[in-house]
Amino acid sequence: MFLDWLGSRFRKKGRDIFYALGFTYQVFKETALFVKRRQVAFRVLIMQIFFTGFEAITIVSLLALALGTIIIIQGYSSLTNLLGQKFFYLMLIRLITVELGPVLTAFIIIARSGTAIATEIGHMVVSHEIEAYISVGINPISYLVVPRFLGVSISLIILTLYFSFFGLFASFASTQFFVTIPFTEYFQGLLSVLSLQAIISSLLKSVIFGFIISIVASYHGFKVSHAPTEIPKVAINAVVHSFALCIVADLVLVLLFSPILSV
């Protein structure tokens, strides 16, 4: 009995992975045709960027300000005395721009947009809107998923850049009440350790995280069959799987970029 149950679980997981890969392929395929077709879904793309990007600026600003302030207050005196100023600025760039900036921004988007996308598409499945789209010849992936895929990815890139800028400079202003650092010294210190590889690493992470969040949330939204009670479950699964895949992707990218960034 146990072996039968275990075998059925493995088969179900295998089918889920196969369907997920096929779904991802269809998303990328329809994305390549999106601009060429000039669809009505362009409005959905704009609304997705507004919801994911613009409406998340407040929480992203607060988190970036808090993180930058904590690092400067806690690390400036101790790190500069022990290891020198260059190491302090290097840690600022590594933590805010390369590591925590993209990851924390992705977590915010997962909590806001990931759950919203999975829930919205799940409600469309339950209310038979997806069937209505198909009946009139509209591809649900092209009309519903691709705009959200592009919107989340674009918004995550912009928010990651904003997180880095706000975390590095707005936090500097807030810490002047506690730690006195001349602005020219601070600015030159950041520029001396900021590298093109660090910027590329940050942007690459934000792009990949955007892909993961939008595809996983949409995929789980379509997994709703008929009952509205399934919607909270698929929303939770979308959040959990997005978190897990973003962490794995971040680990892989850290392993790939660490030799480059250490040069």
C-alpha positions in Angstrom: 0.0 0.0 0.0 2.7 2.4 0.9 4.7 1.7 -2.3 1.5 2.2 -4.3 0.9 5.5 -2.6 4.5 6.6 -3.1 4.4 5.6 -6.7 1.2 7.6 -7.3 2.8 10.6 -5.6 5.9 10.4 -7.9 3.7 10.0 -11.0 1.6 13.0 -9.9 4.7 15.1 -9.3 6.1 14.1 -12.7 2.9 15.1 -14.5 2.9 18.4 -12.6 6.5 19.1 -13.6 5.7 18.2 -17.2 2.7 20.4 -17.4 4.6 23.3 -15.7 7.4 23.0 -18.3 4.8 23.0 -21.1 3.0 26.0 -19.6 6.3 27.9 -19.3 7.1 27.1 -23.0 3.7 28.5 -24.1 4.2 31.6 -22.0 7.6 32.4 -23.7 6.2 31.5 -27.1 3.2 33.9 -26.7 5.4 36.5 -25.2 7.5 36.6 -28.4 4.4 37.3 -30.4 2.8 39.8 -28.0 4.4 43.0 -29.3 3.9 41.9 -33.0 0.2 41.3 -32.4 -0.6 44.6 -30.7 -3.3 43.0 -28.7 -5.9 44.6 -26.4 -4.0 42.9 -23.6 -1.6 45.8 -23.7 -4.0 47.6 -21.3 -3.7 44.6 -18.9 0.1 45.0 -19.1 -0.1 48.7 -18.1 -2.4 47.9 -15.2 -0.1 45.1 -14.1 2.9 47.4 -14.1 0.9 50.0 -12.1 -0.3 47.5 -9.5 3.0 45.6 -9.2 5.4 48.5 -9.5 3.9 51.8 -8.6 1.6 50.7 -5.8 4.5 48.8 -4.2 6.9 51.8 -4.0 5.8 52.7 -0.4 6.7 49.4 1.1 9.8 49.0 -1.0 11.0 52.5 0.1 10.4 51.7 3.8 12.2 48.4 3.6 15.2 49.9 1.6 15.4 52.8 4.0 15.4 50.5 7.1 17.9 48.1 5.7 20.4 50.8 4.6 20.1 52.7 7.8 20.7 49.6 9.9 23.8 48.6 7.9 25.3 52.1 8.0 24.7 52.6 11.7 25.7 49.2 12.8 28.6 48.7 10.4 30.3 52.0 9.7 32.3 52.3 12.9 33.1 48.6 13.5 33.9 47.7 9.9 35.9 50.8 9.1 38.0 50.4 12.3 38.6 46.7 11.8 38.8 46.3 8.0 38.9 49.8 6.5 36.4 52.0 4.7 36.7 50.1 1.4 35.3 47.0 3.0 32.4 48.9 4.5 31.4 50.3 1.1 31.9 46.9 -0.5 29.5 45.4 2.1 26.9 48.1 1.3 27.0 47.3 -2.4 27.0 43.6 -1.9 24.1 43.5 0.6 21.8 46.2 -0.8 22.5 46.1 -4.6 23.6 42.5 -5.2 22.0 40.3 -2.5 19.2 41.6 -0.3 17.8 44.2 -2.7 16.7 41.8 -5.4 15.6 39.1 -3.0 13.6 41.4 -0.6 12.0 43.1 -3.6 11.0 39.7 -5.0 9.5 38.7 -1.7 7.4 41.8 -1.6 6.1 41.1 -5.1 5.4 37.5 -4.3 3.3 38.6 -1.3 1.4 41.2 -3.2 1.3 40.4 -6.9 1.9 36.6 -6.8 -1.1 36.0 -4.6 -3.2 38.5 -6.5 -2.5 36.8 -9.9 -3.1 33.3 -8.6 -6.4 34.4 -7.0 -7.6 36.4 -9.9 -7.0 33.7 -12.5 -8.5 31.1 -10.1 -11.7 33.1 -9.9 -11.8 33.4 -13.7 -11.6 29.6 -13.9 -14.4 29.1 -11.4 -16.6 31.7 -13.1 -16.0 30.1 -16.5 -14.4 33.2 -17.9 -11.5 31.1 -19.3 -13.9 28.9 -21.2 -15.6 32.0 -22.6 -12.2 33.3 -23.9 -11.5 30.0 -25.5 -15.0 29.8 -27.1 -14.5 33.1 -28.9 -10.9 32.2 -30.1 -8.9 34.1 -27.5 -5.8 32.4 -26.1 -6.0 32.8 -22.3 -2.2 32.5 -22.0 -1.7 35.3 -24.6 -4.4 37.6 -23.1 -4.1 36.9 -19.4 -0.7 35.4 -18.6 1.7 37.2 -21.0 0.7 40.8 -19.8 1.2 39.7 -16.2 4.5 38.0 -17.1 5.8 41.1 -18.7 4.3 43.5 -16.1 5.8 41.7 -13.1 9.2 41.3 -14.8 9.4 44.9 -15.8 8.2 46.1 -12.4 10.7 44.0 -10.6 13.6 45.3 -12.6 12.5 48.9 -11.9 11.8 48.3 -8.2 15.1 46.5 -7.7 17.0 49.5 -9.1 14.9 51.8 -7.0 15.6 49.7 -3.9 19.3 50.0 -4.5 19.2 53.7 -5.0 16.9 54.5 -2.1 18.7 52.1 0.2 22.1 53.6 -0.5 21.3 57.3 -0.6 18.1 57.9 1.4 19.4 55.8 4.2 22.6 57.9 4.1 20.6 61.1 4.8 18.7 59.4 7.7 21.9 58.2 9.4 23.5 61.7 9.6 21.7 62.1 12.9 23.7 59.1 14.3 26.9 58.7 12.1 28.6 61.7 10.5 29.9 60.8 7.1 30.8 63.5 4.5 28.6 63.0 1.4 31.6 63.3 -1.0 33.4 60.6 0.9 30.4 58.4 1.0 29.6 58.9 -2.7 33.2 58.3 -3.8 33.5 55.3 -1.6 30.5 53.7 -3.3 31.7 54.5 -6.8 35.1 53.0 -6.0 33.6 49.5 -5.3 30.6 49.6 -7.6 31.3 47.4 -10.6 29.4 46.6 -13.8 29.3 42.9 -12.7 27.4 43.9 -9.5 24.8 45.8 -11.5 24.4 43.0 -14.0 24.1 40.4 -11.2 21.3 42.5 -9.6 19.4 43.0 -12.8 19.7 39.4 -13.8 18.3 38.3 -10.5 15.4 40.6 -10.8 14.6 39.4 -14.3 14.7 35.7 -13.3 12.7 36.4 -10.1 10.1 38.2 -12.2 9.9 35.2 -14.6 9.5 32.8 -11.7 6.9 34.8 -9.8 4.6 35.5 -12.7 4.8 32.0 -14.3 4.3 30.2 -10.9 1.4 32.4 -9.9 -0.4 32.1 -13.2 0.2 28.3 -13.4 -1.3 27.7 -10.0 -4.2 30.0 -10.8 -5.1 27.7 -13.8 -4.9 24.7 -11.6 -8.2 25.5 -9.9 -10.8 23.1 -11.3 -14.3 24.2 -10.3 -14.6 24.9 -6.5 -14.0 28.4 -5.1 -12.6 26.7 -2.0 -9.5 25.7 -4.1 -8.5 29.3 -4.6 -6.9 30.0 -1.2 -5.0 26.7 -1.5 -3.5 27.5 -5.0 -2.6 31.1 -3.7 -0.7 29.6 -0.8 1.0 27.1 -3.1 2.0 29.9 -5.5 3.6 31.8 -2.7 5.4 28.9 -1.2 6.7 27.6 -4.6 7.7 31.2 -5.7 9.7 31.7 -2.5 11.4 28.3 -2.9 12.3 28.8 -6.5 13.5 32.3 -6.0 15.8 31.1 -3.2 17.1 28.3 -5.3 17.7 30.7 -8.3 19.4 33.1 -6.0 21.7 30.4 -4.7 22.6 29.3 -8.3 23.3 32.9 -9.3 25.4 33.5 -6.3 27.5 30.5 -7.1 27.9 31.7 -10.7 28.7 35.3 -9.9 30.8 34.9 -6.8 34.0 34.2 -8.7 33.4 37.3 -10.9 32.4 39.6 -8.1 35.4 38.6 -5.9 37.8 39.8 -8.6 
